[in-house]
Amino acid sequence: MALAAIEDDPRYLEVAAECARRLLAGEVTAPEEDVPPPPGSGVAVDAAFAHGAAGCADFLLSYHEATGDPAAGEAARERFEELAVRAEAMLGELAGPDARPMGASWCQGVSGIASAFAHAATAYGDDGYLALAERGALAGLKVAPHAWVVSQCCGIAGMGEALIDLAVVTGDDRFWRGAEEVAELMLTRTGGEPERPVFPGNDLDKAGYTWATGTAGVLSFLRRLDRRSGTRLWTAAWRLPG
């Protein structure tokens, strides 16, 4: 969807249409978990953004917004309603004694879900979705000091992005302050000199450079934080800088 919006090439929207068709028809493979998450951890691969329901709901909503497709719009709303129930359970677990940092991640936890609900709240004018998004972003902030990686996918950059998403949607300064706390946590996990930090990849033994697990993703978070504006990189509403 992001590529279709920034480049005049019908192939991108054609691929998106096929993806939407497969989701609506159920022609998909459910996510597999090699090791089930510990009970009470807040981790839910099948509900989260990268691997599960939140990413699918967000895509269908974006596709509906871009094309007006009624089936995608209806399916998106249904999926968000179902996801709200799952999100409540995850938030309860993250407030408990067995919460794990991955339960607050973008890929397998509430940070990605919070960003999806921020999108839905704006699209539908739904205060209930906005409340869930706010609680999810703040839950991520609470767990962030225990996270061991700085990346977008599994770590605190992804948690920080959710806070920025809420700051942009609500105008509430507490979310900007939370994102600043995340940046401070990042710096305590770096190598190198304070003026030239080296951010570790998810393996922790060397620098990483990719968006999902390295410095590129950290940089995109820090740029949004510095500019106090902008949309998360490669989401449907993102555009090339002017």
C-alpha positions in Angstrom: 0.0 0.0 0.0 2.9 2.4 0.8 4.5 1.8 -2.6 1.1 2.2 -4.4 0.7 5.6 -2.8 4.2 7.0 -3.7 4.7 5.5 -7.2 2.5 5.6 -10.2 2.7 1.9 -10.9 -0.6 -0.2 -11.0 1.3 -3.4 -10.1 1.6 -2.4 -6.4 -2.1 -2.0 -6.0 -2.7 -5.2 -7.9 -0.5 -7.1 -5.4 -2.4 -5.4 -2.5 -5.7 -6.4 -4.1 -4.6 -10.0 -4.3 -3.4 -9.9 -0.7 -6.8 -8.6 0.4 -8.6 -11.2 -1.6 -6.6 -14.0 0.0 -7.3 -12.6 3.5 -11.0 -12.3 2.8 -11.1 -15.8 1.4 -9.1 -17.3 4.2 -6.4 -18.4 1.8 -3.7 -17.9 4.4 -1.4 -19.8 6.6 -1.7 -19.4 10.4 1.4 -18.3 12.2 3.4 -21.1 13.8 5.0 -20.9 17.2 8.0 -23.2 17.7 7.8 -22.6 21.5 4.5 -21.4 22.9 4.9 -18.2 25.0 4.9 -18.6 28.8 1.5 -18.1 30.3 0.8 -14.6 31.5 3.7 -13.1 29.5 1.6 -10.8 27.3 3.1 -12.4 24.2 0.6 -13.3 21.5 2.1 -14.0 18.1 -1.2 -14.7 16.4 -2.7 -11.3 17.6 0.3 -9.1 17.0 1.3 -6.9 14.0 4.2 -8.7 12.3 2.8 -12.2 12.6 -0.9 -11.9 13.2 -4.3 -10.3 13.4 -3.2 -6.6 14.1 -1.2 -6.5 10.9 -4.0 -8.0 8.8 -6.6 -5.7 10.2 -4.4 -2.7 9.7 -3.7 -3.7 6.1 -7.4 -4.3 5.3 -8.3 -0.9 6.7 -5.5 0.8 4.7 -6.7 -1.1 1.5 -10.3 0.0 2.2 -9.2 3.6 2.7 -7.2 3.6 -0.6 -9.8 1.8 -2.7 -13.2 2.1 -1.0 -13.5 -1.7 -1.2 -16.6 -2.4 1.1 -15.7 -6.0 1.8 -12.2 -5.1 3.0 -13.7 -2.3 5.1 -16.2 -4.6 6.8 -13.6 -7.3 7.4 -11.3 -4.7 8.9 -13.9 -3.5 11.4 -14.8 -7.1 12.3 -11.1 -7.9 12.9 -10.5 -4.9 15.1 -13.5 -5.8 17.2 -12.1 -9.3 17.7 -8.6 -7.9 18.3 -10.0 -5.6 21.0 -10.9 -8.6 23.1 -7.4 -10.1 22.7 -5.7 -6.8 23.5 -7.6 -6.4 26.8 -6.3 -9.8 27.8 -2.7 -9.0 26.8 -2.8 -5.7 28.7 -3.9 -7.5 31.8 -1.0 -9.9 31.5 1.5 -7.1 31.0 0.4 -5.6 34.3 1.0 -9.0 36.0 4.1 -10.6 37.6 4.9 -12.8 34.6 5.0 -10.1 31.9 7.9 -10.4 29.4 9.4 -7.5 27.4 8.5 -9.3 24.1 4.8 -8.8 25.2 5.3 -5.1 24.6 7.1 -5.5 21.2 5.9 -4.5 17.8 6.2 -7.9 16.3 4.7 -10.1 19.0 3.1 -7.8 21.5 1.0 -4.7 22.3 3.1 -2.0 20.6 2.2 -3.0 17.1 -1.4 -3.6 18.3 -1.4 -0.1 19.8 -0.3 1.5 16.5 -3.0 -0.4 14.6 -5.7 0.8 17.0 -4.4 4.4 16.7 -5.0 4.1 13.0 -8.5 2.5 13.5 -9.4 5.2 16.1 -8.7 7.9 13.6 -10.4 6.1 10.7 -13.6 5.3 12.7 -13.6 8.1 15.2 -13.8 5.5 17.9 -12.8 6.6 21.4 -12.7 3.0 22.6 -10.0 2.1 20.1 -8.1 5.2 21.0 -8.2 4.2 24.7 -6.9 0.8 23.9 -4.1 2.3 21.8 -3.1 4.7 24.6 -3.1 1.9 27.2 -1.0 -0.3 24.9 1.6 2.3 24.2 1.9 3.1 28.0 2.2 -0.6 28.8 5.1 -0.8 26.4 6.8 2.1 28.1 6.4 0.4 31.5 8.1 -2.8 30.2 10.7 -1.1 28.0 13.4 -0.9 30.8 13.5 -4.7 30.9 13.9 -5.1 27.1 17.3 -6.2 26.0 17.4 -5.1 22.3 16.9 -1.7 20.8 15.4 -2.7 17.5 12.1 -2.0 15.8 10.9 -5.6 15.5 11.5 -7.0 18.9 12.8 -4.1 21.0 12.4 -0.6 22.4 12.5 1.3 19.0 9.2 -0.4 18.2 7.8 0.5 21.6 9.0 4.1 21.0 7.3 4.3 17.6 3.9 3.3 19.2 4.4 6.2 21.7 5.0 8.6 18.9 2.0 7.3 17.0 -0.1 8.2 20.0 1.6 11.5 20.5 0.8 12.4 16.9 -2.8 11.3 17.1 -3.7 12.8 20.5 -1.3 15.7 20.8 -0.7 14.5 24.4 2.8 15.5 25.5 3.1 12.5 27.9 3.6 10.3 24.9 6.4 12.4 23.6 8.0 12.3 27.0 7.6 8.5 27.0 9.4 8.3 23.6 12.2 10.4 25.0 12.5 7.9 27.9 12.8 5.2 25.3 15.7 7.1 23.6 17.5 7.3 26.9 17.1 3.6 27.4 18.6 3.1 23.9 21.7 5.0 24.8 22.4 2.9 27.9 22.5 -0.2 25.6 24.9 1.2 23.0 28.6 0.8 22.5 31.1 3.4 21.2 31.4 7.0 22.3 28.4 8.9 23.6 28.7 11.3 20.6 28.9 8.4 18.2 26.9 5.5 19.7 27.0 2.1 18.1 23.6 0.3 18.3 23.8 -3.5 18.7 21.7 -5.8 16.5 19.3 -8.4 18.0 22.2 -10.9 18.5 23.8 -8.3 20.8 27.4 -9.2 19.9 27.8 -6.8 17.0 26.3 -3.8 15.4 23.1 -4.3 13.3 22.1 -2.2 10.3 18.7 -3.3 9.0 15.4 -1.7 9.7 13.9 -4.6 11.7 16.8 -5.6 13.8 19.4 -2.8 13.5 20.4 0.8 13.3 18.2 1.8 10.3 15.1 1.1 12.4 16.6 2.9 15.4 17.4 5.9 13.2 13.8 6.2 11.8 12.5 6.3 15.3 15.0 8.9 16.4 14.2 11.1 13.4 10.5 11.1 14.2 11.2 11.9 17.8 13.6 14.8 16.9 11.1 16.2 14.3 8.1 15.8 16.5 6.1 14.8 13.4 5.8 12.3 10.6 4.4 8.8 10.0 6.1 5.6 10.8 8.4 4.4 8.0 6.7 2.2 5.3 3.2 2.3 6.8 0.4 3.0 4.4 0.2 6.8 5.2 4.0 7.3 4.9 5.3 9.4 2.1 8.7 10.2 0.7 10.2 13.4 2.4 9.6 16.5 0.3 
